[in-house]
C-alpha cells in the first residue's frame, strides 16, 4: 500500500465515532440515518472491518485460532472452538452488520443527498464505500452461509429480515464489483478519510478487481462458468502486481487507534498468546525463513505451543516483533493472495496470463519480499523438493496458508476450500475444526422463523455444515 499517513489529530477526530456510536438494534431505520458526516462513517467502517479481520481477541472472530496460527496460554475455550461462552458468532455478526455495513449504507445515503458534491465526486465516494461493503458481506457469507441480505437494514419494512441464499448473494456481490470500476473512475473520492489508499482511485480499482478475483476463485468448484468469467474479467481489468498496491489499513501509534494485535499482545500487559505448534511445525519442516519474522527468538529453537492446550508462556515460541507494533498495518488483501489465486486459476485453464507454476513461484516470492526475506533465501526455499511446484492441492494450500499468517480469515478459508494443510485436533476438548460459525443466539430468539428456514436450507446450524463453496 502507498504509505499514506494522516495527521494524528485528524485521524483521532475521524475515528472517534467508533466509541460514540450507539445503536439500539441491528436494523436501524434508514429513513433516519445517524447524523454524522459520511467521511467519518467511511473511516469508522473501514477500521472496524480491519479490526475484525486482525484481532486475536478471544471475544471476537477467533480467525487466528480457526486457522491455527495462534494458541493460548490460559483461556482454552476459544482455541477449542467453544463459540457459546463468549458468544463469538454474535460479536462477529454485530460488528460486521452494525459497525461496518450499516455505517457504509448510511454514508451512501448522506453522499447521495449532499448537494455540495459534484456527481463525479458522489460516484467515486460511493465506489469506495461499495468495495468495503462488498468485502464485509462476503466475510459474513463465508463465515455463516445464508444471511439476511436483501431485507437487512430495512427496519420499517422488514423488522425480522429473511435470509438469502449464499450463492445468490455471491452472484450479486460479483455483479456489484463488475459495476464499481465505473464509479471509482468517475472522479476523486474520499482522500483524508481514506485510511487504505489516501484517495488514490487507481489503487481502489486494483483492490476491487483483486477482491473480485478472490470471490471468483471461491466458487470455482460450485459454479465454474461464473468463476471463470469473473476471474478473467478481474485479471483483464487489472489486479495487484506488487506489494506496493496491497490493500492495508493504517494504524496509529497510540491507544485506541493502534492495531488490535498490539492491544492484545502488548498493551494488555498479559501473556495470553503463543505461536501455535500447527504453523511452527510446518514452517520448521520446510526451514521457512519467514520464521524469523512471524516468531520471536525467545528459545534456542522454534517450538509452538500445543494447539488448544494450557501452555506455559515461557516454554514456547512467542509472536514475532513486527506484530507487537501499534502501527502494524491491517491486511485486507495482498499481492501474494492475488498470485496464489491466479496460479489456481491457470491450473483450471482460465485465461489469466501465465502458467500455474509461474504464479505459484511469484506468490511465495511476494510473501517473502513483503516480510523482508532476501532473494537468495527465497530462491533457496523455492528450490526445496517439498516446495518446488508439483501441482498438488496439498502443496499449494500449505504454501497459501503459510503466506496468510497475518490475514487469518483467508488462511481459514484456504483450509476449508482445499482441505489442506492438516490442522491439529485441539488438545483440550478434541473438537473438530469449524467449517462455519453457528448463527447468533439473538437470531434464534428474535428472528426464529427465518433462523429455522435458514438452518434447514444450509443443512443444519452446525459448525460442521459446509459453506456452499466448500464441496471437497
C-alpha positions as CSV (number, residue, x, y, z in Angstrom):
1,X,0.0,0.0,0.0
2,X,1.1,3.6,-0.5
3,X,2.2,4.8,2.9
4,X,-0.4,7.5,3.4
5,X,0.0,8.9,6.9
6,X,-2.8,11.0,8.3
7,X,-2.1,13.6,11.0
8,X,-2.9,12.2,14.4
9,X,-5.3,14.9,15.4
10,X,-7.3,14.5,12.2
11,X,-7.4,10.7,12.5
12,X,-8.5,10.9,16.1
13,X,-11.4,13.0,15.0
14,X,-12.3,10.6,12.3
15,X,-12.1,7.5,14.4
16,X,-13.9,9.0,17.4
17,X,-17.3,7.9,16.0
18,X,-16.4,4.3,16.8
19,X,-16.8,4.7,20.5
20,X,-19.6,7.3,20.3
21,X,-21.9,5.4,18.1
22,X,-24.7,3.7,19.9
23,X,-27.3,1.6,18.0
24,X,-30.4,0.3,19.7
25,X,-30.7,-2.6,17.3
26,X,-29.1,-4.0,14.2
27,X,-31.9,-3.0,11.9
28,X,-31.6,0.8,12.1
29,X,-34.2,3.0,10.4
30,X,-32.6,4.0,7.1
31,X,-35.0,7.0,6.8
32,X,-33.4,8.5,9.9
33,X,-29.7,7.9,9.4
34,X,-27.1,8.8,12.1
35,X,-26.3,12.5,11.6
36,X,-22.6,12.0,11.1
37,X,-20.6,13.2,8.1
38,X,-20.1,10.4,5.5
39,X,-16.3,10.6,5.7
40,X,-16.4,9.8,9.5
41,X,-18.6,6.8,8.8
42,X,-16.4,5.6,6.0
43,X,-13.3,5.8,8.1
44,X,-15.0,4.1,11.1
45,X,-16.4,1.3,9.0
46,X,-13.1,0.6,7.3
47,X,-11.3,0.5,10.6
48,X,-14.0,-1.7,12.2
49,X,-13.6,-4.1,9.3
50,X,-9.9,-4.2,9.6
51,X,-10.1,-4.7,13.4
52,X,-12.4,-7.6,12.9
53,X,-10.0,-9.3,10.5
54,X,-6.9,-8.6,12.6
55,X,-7.8,-9.0,16.2
56,X,-6.6,-12.0,18.2
57,X,-9.2,-11.3,21.0
58,X,-10.9,-14.4,22.4
59,X,-14.1,-12.2,22.4
60,X,-14.2,-11.7,18.7
61,X,-13.8,-13.7,15.4
62,X,-11.1,-16.2,16.5
63,X,-9.7,-16.2,13.0
64,X,-6.1,-16.7,14.3
65,X,-7.4,-19.8,16.1
66,X,-9.6,-21.1,13.3
67,X,-6.5,-21.1,11.0
68,X,-4.4,-22.4,13.9
69,X,-1.7,-19.7,13.7
70,X,-2.1,-18.7,17.4
71,X,-2.9,-20.7,20.5
72,X,-3.3,-19.6,24.1
73,X,-1.7,-20.0,27.5
74,X,-4.7,-19.8,29.8
75,X,-8.0,-19.4,28.0
76,X,-8.5,-22.7,26.3
77,X,-12.3,-22.5,25.4
78,X,-11.7,-20.4,22.3
79,X,-8.8,-22.4,20.6
80,X,-11.0,-25.4,21.3
81,X,-13.8,-23.7,19.4
82,X,-16.3,-23.1,22.1
83,X,-18.4,-20.4,20.5
84,X,-21.0,-20.2,23.2
85,X,-19.2,-19.0,26.3
86,X,-18.3,-15.6,24.8
87,X,-20.9,-15.6,22.0
88,X,-18.3,-15.1,19.3
89,X,-20.7,-15.5,16.4
90,X,-23.0,-12.8,17.9
91,X,-20.0,-10.5,18.2
92,X,-18.9,-11.0,14.6
93,X,-22.4,-10.6,13.3
94,X,-22.9,-7.4,15.2
95,X,-19.6,-5.9,14.3
96,X,-20.0,-6.5,10.6
97,X,-23.6,-5.6,10.3
98,X,-23.8,-2.7,12.7
99,X,-20.3,-1.1,12.7
100,X,-19.4,-1.8,9.0
101,X,-22.3,-2.4,6.6
102,X,-24.9,-0.1,8.2
103,X,-22.4,2.7,8.6
104,X,-21.5,2.3,4.9
105,X,-25.1,2.3,3.9
106,X,-25.7,5.4,5.9
107,X,-22.7,7.1,4.3
108,X,-24.0,6.3,0.8
109,X,-27.3,8.0,1.7
110,X,-25.5,11.0,3.0
111,X,-23.3,11.2,-0.1
112,X,-26.3,11.0,-2.4
113,X,-28.1,13.8,-0.5
114,X,-25.0,16.1,-0.4
115,X,-25.8,19.0,-2.8
116,X,-22.3,20.4,-2.4
117,X,-20.6,17.5,-4.2
118,X,-20.3,17.1,-8.0
119,X,-21.8,13.9,-9.4
120,X,-18.4,12.6,-10.2
121,X,-17.3,13.0,-6.5
122,X,-20.5,11.3,-5.4
123,X,-19.9,8.4,-7.7
124,X,-16.2,8.0,-6.7
125,X,-17.1,8.1,-2.9
126,X,-19.9,5.6,-3.5
127,X,-17.5,3.3,-5.3
128,X,-15.1,3.3,-2.3
129,X,-18.0,2.6,0.1
130,X,-19.2,-0.2,-2.2
131,X,-15.9,-2.0,-2.2
132,X,-15.6,-2.1,1.6
133,X,-19.3,-3.1,1.9
134,X,-18.9,-6.0,-0.6
135,X,-15.9,-7.1,1.4
136,X,-17.9,-7.2,4.6
137,X,-20.8,-9.1,3.0
138,X,-18.5,-11.8,1.6
139,X,-16.9,-12.2,5.1
140,X,-20.4,-12.7,6.6
141,X,-21.3,-15.3,3.9
142,X,-18.0,-17.1,4.2
143,X,-18.5,-17.2,8.0
144,X,-22.1,-18.2,8.3
145,X,-23.6,-19.3,4.9
146,X,-27.1,-17.9,4.3
147,X,-27.6,-14.5,5.9
148,X,-30.0,-11.6,5.8
149,X,-29.0,-9.6,2.7
150,X,-31.8,-8.0,0.6
151,X,-34.0,-7.2,3.6
152,X,-31.2,-6.3,6.0
153,X,-31.1,-2.8,7.3
154,X,-34.7,-2.0,6.3
155,X,-36.3,-1.9,9.8
156,X,-39.5,-0.2,8.8
157,X,-40.3,-2.7,6.1
158,X,-38.6,-5.9,7.5
159,X,-38.2,-5.9,11.2
160,X,-37.4,-9.6,11.0
161,X,-35.3,-9.9,7.8
162,X,-35.4,-13.2,5.8
163,X,-32.1,-14.9,5.0
164,X,-30.9,-15.0,1.4
165,X,-29.2,-18.0,-0.4
166,X,-25.5,-17.7,-0.1
167,X,-24.7,-18.5,-3.7
168,X,-27.2,-15.8,-4.8
169,X,-25.6,-13.3,-2.5
170,X,-22.2,-14.1,-4.1
171,X,-23.7,-13.6,-7.6
172,X,-24.9,-10.2,-6.6
173,X,-21.6,-9.2,-4.9
174,X,-19.8,-10.1,-8.1
175,X,-22.3,-8.1,-10.1
176,X,-21.7,-5.1,-7.8
177,X,-17.9,-5.4,-8.3
178,X,-18.5,-5.5,-12.0
179,X,-20.2,-2.1,-11.8
180,X,-17.9,-0.5,-9.3
181,X,-15.0,0.4,-11.6
182,X,-17.2,3.0,-13.4
183,X,-17.9,4.6,-10.1
184,X,-14.3,4.7,-9.0
185,X,-13.2,6.0,-12.3
186,X,-15.7,8.9,-12.3
187,X,-13.7,11.3,-10.2
188,X,-11.9,12.0,-6.9
189,X,-13.4,10.2,-3.9
190,X,-12.5,10.4,-0.2
191,X,-8.9,11.4,0.5
192,X,-8.2,12.3,4.1
193,X,-10.9,9.9,5.3
194,X,-9.4,7.1,3.3
195,X,-7.2,5.0,5.6
196,X,-6.4,2.5,2.9
197,X,-5.1,4.4,-0.1
198,X,-5.4,8.1,0.9
199,X,-7.6,8.9,-2.1
200,X,-5.6,7.0,-4.8
201,X,-8.6,6.0,-7.0
202,X,-6.4,3.8,-9.3
203,X,-5.4,1.7,-6.3
204,X,-9.1,1.3,-5.4
205,X,-9.8,-0.1,-8.8
206,X,-7.0,-2.6,-8.4
207,X,-8.4,-3.5,-4.9
208,X,-11.9,-4.0,-6.3
209,X,-10.6,-6.3,-9.1
210,X,-8.4,-8.3,-6.7
211,X,-11.4,-8.8,-4.5
212,X,-13.4,-9.9,-7.5
213,X,-10.6,-12.4,-8.3
214,X,-10.9,-13.7,-4.7
215,X,-14.7,-14.2,-5.0
216,X,-14.4,-15.8,-8.4
217,X,-11.9,-18.4,-7.2
218,X,-14.0,-19.1,-4.1
219,X,-16.8,-20.5,-6.3
220,X,-14.6,-22.5,-8.8
221,X,-15.9,-25.8,-7.5
222,X,-19.6,-24.9,-7.5
223,X,-20.1,-22.5,-10.4
224,X,-17.2,-23.0,-12.8
225,X,-18.7,-20.8,-15.6
226,X,-19.3,-17.8,-13.4
227,X,-16.0,-18.4,-11.6
228,X,-14.1,-18.3,-14.9
229,X,-15.8,-15.2,-16.3
230,X,-15.4,-13.4,-13.0
231,X,-11.7,-14.2,-12.7
232,X,-10.9,-13.4,-16.3
233,X,-12.8,-10.1,-16.1
234,X,-10.9,-9.2,-12.9
235,X,-7.5,-10.0,-14.3
236,X,-8.1,-8.3,-17.6
237,X,-9.2,-5.1,-15.8
238,X,-6.2,-5.1,-13.6
239,X,-5.3,-6.7,-10.2
240,X,-2.3,-6.1,-7.9
241,X,1.1,-6.5,-9.5
242,X,3.3,-5.7,-6.5
243,X,3.2,-5.4,-2.7
244,X,3.1,-1.6,-3.1
245,X,-0.5,-2.0,-4.1
246,X,-1.7,-4.1,-1.1
247,X,-5.0,-3.1,0.5
248,X,-4.0,-2.4,4.1
249,X,-5.3,-0.1,6.8
250,X,-3.0,2.4,8.5
251,X,-3.0,2.3,12.3
252,X,-1.6,4.9,14.7
253,X,0.9,4.7,17.5
254,X,-1.4,5.2,20.5
255,X,-4.5,3.6,22.1
256,X,-7.2,3.2,21.0
257,X,-6.0,3.7,17.4
258,X,-3.3,1.0,17.3
259,X,-3.5,-2.4,15.6
260,X,-5.7,-4.8,17.7
261,X,-2.7,-7.2,17.7
262,X,-0.7,-4.7,19.7
263,X,-3.6,-4.0,22.0
264,X,-3.9,-7.7,23.0
265,X,-0.2,-8.7,22.8
266,X,1.4,-5.6,24.3
267,X,-1.0,-3.0,25.7
268,X,-3.0,-5.5,27.8
269,X,0.2,-6.4,29.7
270,X,-0.9,-10.1,29.5
271,X,0.9,-13.1,28.2
272,X,-2.1,-14.9,26.6
273,X,-1.0,-15.8,23.1
274,X,1.7,-18.1,21.6
275,X,2.6,-19.2,18.1
276,X,0.8,-22.5,17.5
277,X,2.6,-25.7,17.0
278,X,0.5,-26.2,13.9
279,X,2.1,-23.4,12.0
280,X,5.5,-23.7,13.7
281,X,5.9,-27.4,12.9
282,X,5.0,-26.9,9.2
283,X,7.5,-24.0,8.8
284,X,10.2,-25.9,10.8
285,X,9.8,-28.8,8.4
286,X,10.4,-26.5,5.5
287,X,13.1,-24.4,7.1
288,X,11.0,-21.4,6.2
289,X,12.9,-18.1,6.5
290,X,9.8,-16.2,7.5
291,X,10.0,-17.8,10.9
292,X,12.4,-15.1,12.0
293,X,9.6,-12.6,11.3
294,X,6.5,-14.5,12.3
295,X,8.0,-15.7,15.5
296,X,10.2,-14.4,18.3
297,X,13.6,-16.0,19.0
298,X,12.9,-16.3,22.7
299,X,14.0,-20.0,22.6
300,X,17.0,-21.7,21.0
301,X,14.7,-23.4,18.5
302,X,11.2,-22.5,17.3
303,X,8.6,-24.5,19.3
304,X,5.0,-23.7,19.1
305,X,2.5,-24.0,21.9
306,X,0.4,-27.2,21.9
307,X,-2.7,-26.2,20.0
308,X,-5.7,-26.0,22.3
309,X,-3.8,-26.9,25.5
310,X,-3.0,-24.8,28.5
311,X,0.6,-23.7,27.8
312,X,3.3,-22.1,29.9
313,X,4.2,-18.8,28.2
314,X,7.9,-19.1,28.8
315,X,8.2,-22.7,27.4
316,X,7.1,-21.9,23.9
317,X,7.8,-19.6,20.9
318,X,6.3,-16.1,21.1
319,X,4.8,-14.0,18.4
320,X,7.4,-12.0,16.3
321,X,8.3,-8.4,16.9
322,X,6.5,-6.9,13.8
323,X,3.2,-7.9,15.3
324,X,3.9,-6.1,18.6
325,X,3.9,-2.6,16.9
326,X,0.9,-0.4,17.3
327,X,1.4,0.9,13.7
328,X,1.4,-2.7,12.2
329,X,-0.8,-2.3,9.1
330,X,-4.0,-4.4,8.9
331,X,-4.1,-6.6,5.8
332,X,-7.3,-6.7,3.8
333,X,-5.9,-8.2,0.6
334,X,-2.4,-8.5,-0.7
335,X,-0.3,-9.3,-3.7
336,X,0.6,-12.8,-2.6
337,X,-3.0,-13.8,-2.4
338,X,-3.6,-12.5,-5.9
339,X,-0.8,-14.6,-7.3
340,X,-1.9,-17.7,-5.5
341,X,-5.4,-17.2,-6.9
342,X,-4.0,-16.7,-10.4
343,X,-2.0,-19.9,-10.0
344,X,-5.0,-22.0,-9.3
345,X,-7.0,-20.2,-12.0
346,X,-4.3,-21.0,-14.5
347,X,-4.3,-24.6,-13.4
348,X,-8.0,-24.7,-14.1
349,X,-7.5,-23.4,-17.6
350,X,-8.7,-19.8,-17.0
351,X,-7.1,-17.1,-19.2
352,X,-5.0,-15.2,-16.6
353,X,-1.7,-14.7,-18.4
354,X,0.9,-17.0,-17.2
355,X,1.0,-20.7,-16.1
356,X,0.2,-22.1,-12.7
357,X,3.9,-22.7,-11.7
358,X,4.9,-19.1,-12.6
359,X,2.1,-17.6,-10.5
360,X,2.9,-20.0,-7.6
361,X,6.5,-19.0,-7.5
362,X,5.6,-15.4,-7.7
363,X,3.1,-15.8,-4.8
364,X,5.7,-17.3,-2.5
365,X,8.2,-14.7,-3.6
366,X,5.8,-11.9,-2.9
367,X,5.2,-13.1,0.6
368,X,8.9,-13.5,1.2
369,X,9.6,-10.0,-0.1
370,X,6.8,-8.5,2.0
371,X,8.3,-9.8,5.1
372,X,11.8,-8.7,4.2
373,X,13.3,-12.1,3.2
374,X,16.1,-11.5,0.7
375,X,16.0,-13.0,-2.8
376,X,18.7,-15.6,-2.1
377,X,16.8,-17.1,0.8
378,X,13.6,-17.0,-1.1
379,X,15.2,-18.9,-4.0
380,X,16.8,-21.5,-1.8
381,X,13.4,-22.1,-0.2
382,X,11.7,-22.5,-3.6
383,X,14.3,-24.9,-4.7
384,X,13.5,-27.4,-1.9
385,X,11.8,-30.6,-3.2
386,X,8.9,-30.1,-0.8
387,X,8.3,-26.5,-2.1
388,X,9.2,-26.7,-5.8
389,X,5.9,-26.7,-7.7
390,X,4.3,-30.1,-8.1
391,X,0.7,-29.2,-8.9
392,X,-0.9,-30.8,-5.8
393,X,-3.6,-29.1,-3.8
394,X,-1.8,-30.1,-0.6
395,X,1.4,-28.3,-1.5
396,X,-0.5,-25.3,-3.0
397,X,-2.8,-24.9,0.0
398,X,0.0,-25.3,2.5
399,X,2.0,-22.5,0.9
400,X,-1.0,-20.3,0.5
401,X,-2.0,-20.9,4.2
402,X,1.6,-20.1,5.5
403,X,1.5,-16.8,3.5
404,X,-1.8,-15.8,5.0
405,X,-0.4,-15.7,8.6
406,X,-1.4,-12.1,9.1
407,X,-4.7,-12.4,7.1
408,X,-6.1,-15.3,9.2
409,X,-9.7,-15.3,7.8
410,X,-8.2,-16.1,4.4
411,X,-6.0,-18.8,6.0
412,X,-9.1,-20.4,7.4
413,X,-10.8,-20.1,4.1
414,X,-7.9,-21.7,2.2
415,X,-8.0,-24.7,4.6
416,X,-11.8,-25.1,4.1
417,X,-11.7,-24.8,0.3
418,X,-8.6,-27.1,-0.3
419,X,-8.8,-29.4,2.7
420,X,-5.1,-28.7,3.4
421,X,-2.9,-28.4,5.3
422,X,-3.8,-30.9,8.0
423,X,-4.7,-29.0,11.1
424,X,-4.5,-30.3,14.7
425,X,-7.4,-31.5,16.8
426,X,-7.5,-29.1,19.8
427,X,-5.8,-30.8,22.8
428,X,-8.3,-30.0,25.5
429,X,-11.8,-30.7,24.0
430,X,-10.8,-32.6,20.8
431,X,-13.2,-30.5,18.8
432,X,-13.4,-30.7,15.0
433,X,-12.1,-27.5,13.4
434,X,-15.2,-25.4,12.5
435,X,-16.3,-25.1,8.9
436,X,-18.5,-22.1,9.7
437,X,-19.9,-20.1,12.6
438,X,-23.2,-21.1,14.2
439,X,-25.9,-18.5,13.9
440,X,-26.0,-15.9,16.7
441,X,-28.1,-16.6,19.8
442,X,-30.1,-13.4,19.2
443,X,-31.2,-14.7,15.8
444,X,-32.5,-17.9,17.3
445,X,-34.5,-15.9,19.9
446,X,-35.6,-12.8,18.0
447,X,-35.8,-13.9,14.3
448,X,-36.8,-17.5,15.0
449,X,-38.9,-18.4,11.9
450,X,-36.3,-17.0,9.5
451,X,-33.5,-18.6,11.5
452,X,-35.2,-22.0,11.2
453,X,-35.7,-21.6,7.5
454,X,-32.0,-20.7,7.0
455,X,-30.8,-23.5,9.2
456,X,-32.8,-26.1,7.2
457,X,-31.6,-24.5,3.9
458,X,-27.9,-24.9,4.6
459,X,-28.2,-28.4,6.1
460,X,-28.3,-27.6,9.8
461,X,-26.9,-24.9,12.1
462,X,-23.7,-26.8,13.0
463,X,-20.0,-25.9,12.9
464,X,-19.6,-28.9,10.6
465,X,-22.1,-27.7,8.0
466,X,-20.1,-26.6,5.0
467,X,-20.3,-23.2,3.3
468,X,-21.7,-23.6,-0.2
469,X,-18.3,-23.2,-1.9
470,X,-16.7,-25.8,0.3
471,X,-17.6,-29.0,-1.6
472,X,-14.4,-31.2,-1.3
